[in-house]
Amino acid sequence: MFLRSNEIFTLPMGVQSFFQQNATDWTSVMALAVVMMLPPVIVFATLNKYFSVGGIGGSLAGR
């Protein structure tokens, strides 16, 4: 992917920018990783009751 501007970086590319040649600020990397995980976790927690278990339950019926 070729991006010419820092404003349109994706989140994983933003995390990559925290890594340097000889040293890495792991505190910042881990903090950004937690912030990146929050939206999917919140969406899953709110929509969990609408997910279907039928696909998984049918595959275990023969046991």
PyMOL commands that set and color helices and strands:
alter all, ss='L'
color gray80, all
select helices_A, chain A and resi 6-8+11-16+26-50+54-59
alter helices_A, ss='H'
color red, helices_A
deselect
rebuild
show_as cartoon
